[in-house]
Amino acid sequence: MKVLKRHLVNRRQIQNHQRDQQGFQILSSIEALLLMNGYSCSWTRALRNSFCDGISSCKHRSLLDSNLWDGKYIFAKGKTPPQTRGPGNPWPQWPCIFSVDYGHQAAAANFGRDPRSYETIAGKLGLERDNPSNFKAEYDHCSTNVEAVFATGDCRRGQSLVVWAISEGRQAAAQVDWYLIELLKFELQQMLKEKKKRDLQRRERAMREKMAKSRRRESSISSCTSPRSVFLSPHSIFNWYEQDIWTEIAKFLDGKCLVKLGLVNRWFHRIVMDESVWKFACLRDLHVPPPDQVAFNWIQLYASAFDGSHSYSYHQPEKHIDWMRIGAFCLDSPVAMVTDRLSLPRKLPQEESTKEMIQKSGICMVKNVKKGIWIADLQLVRCPVCNLETCEGTMQTLDARHLELFLHEDYKNGTWEYEEIGSRPIKKQCIAASGGIFDVKYLHSPILSEVFNLKLWTGKQTDWQPKARITIHGVGINTNLQPNEGLHVKYHVMRSGADGEAVSMRISQQLI
């Protein structure tokens, strides 16, 4: 939307001579302004027993209420600390003497004063206020008397609870979004009118030139057929625009803006539904290169990737607690390495069975993996084997799935299920629960080196928030743990049928 406005839309100049120059500069550089500061009057007005001695308003509150005319402020001019220690301030106490920070000294030397300054801009916009000095704004629309300026929160309704702040914040965001959409529609209509006018003038000029040439050309035979008017054929106001231009413009919009643009009219809907637009948007937002082929439309793939759904939305939703989208990566080879150790192995394990490989090295080589784009999520779920009424255990799961998985009917109806391919207990204290899924083809390439360099992204040991790192051919997660007795790690794979390709992989970790 920003690219569209920058190249095609001329911002309407807001002219209001009653507003001073600084307020005009503020509004002329933005499309909308939302004011959501605090209460605009001194809080001591509503304070119980505020008339008692010893309770005073700060200087900046008195400045806002009466421009310091009421005299109700704490005045500290000339009241500086002593130059030397006093009798009640002996060493080694902190010296309560007058000093200047080195930053202030440097500012005074360079600028002659402290360059940091603060100013309230709301008063320069010409906003109307009510009796308590709050900004007057419509309750449902949050709009003020100044166009493109909205107000919400305590500065509009006065001191209130945080629940009202949350509710009005959401309402104001929706109103600003609606205003910007209507502004875009208006500017597009103006642009279309101007383009239609220019095109009509160009056609008339071309017609006059053609008629002038026909008069100069001498001919012995005159035609009795009158030229057909170009305006007799049915046409649309959008015929004067190149469709390829709007197709390129649509590629710079996200999915939400594309849908809104498609709702403007049928012409835009036909442009937005172009397959190349959604392919570009999907690959751009997932930050991955294009795959060799896909089995579904790109608009379907975009919706399945960004509609907020995850694997537990379809199966076992009662076990789900929380989740985090990590990102997307690509698997170019049919073999993937799933491991609970984020350290690059010197050589790949050669055990005969998958279970032996997991128990000995904590590495699993999954074969016959579906190539293409994969999406990685970090899931927090309840223990899947215990009764929900009695067990409070949780499990961390690195969940990776193919981009097309949620569009297959066999997955939706539960025909495809996860199969446990191995597990191993770690019966000692673990400082972290980690896991990763990597393309074996790029295992020793520099692309995956940043995932195995844990110092870059895992954080300090006291930081217990989950961390994740994703590259174009692999993903890794790490969660630092408090003192514990060990972990129980499980590996799961979902295949598209009995001997089909692997379409989803999981590595789950639970404290013992």
Buried (B, 14 or more C-beta within 10 A) or exposed (E): BEEBBEEEBEEBEBEEEEBEEEBBEBBEEEBBBBBBBEBBBBEBEEEEEEEEEEEEBBBEBBBBBEEBEEEBBEEEEEEEEEEEEEEEBEEEEEBEEEEEEEEEEEBEEEEEEEEEEEEEEBEBBBBEBEEEBBBEBEEEBBBBEBEBBBBBBBBBBBBBEEEBBEEBBEBBBEBBEEBBBEBBEEBBEEBBEEBBEEBEEEEEEEEEEEEEEEEEEEEEEEEEEEEEEEEEEEEEBBEBBEEEEBBBBBBBBEBEBBBBBBEBEEBBEEBBBBEEBBBBBBBEBBEBEEBEEBEBBBBBBBBBBBEEEBBBEBBEEEBBEEBEBBBBBBBBBBBBBBBBBBEBBEEEBEBEEBBEBBBEBBBBBBEBBBBBBBBBBBBBBBBBEEEEEEEEEBBBBBBBBBBBBBBBEEBEEEEBEBEEBBBBEBEEEBEBBBBBBBBBBBBEEEBBEBBBEBEEEBBEEEEEEBBBBBBBBBBBBBBBBEEBEEBBBBBBBBBBEEEEBBBBBBBBBBBE
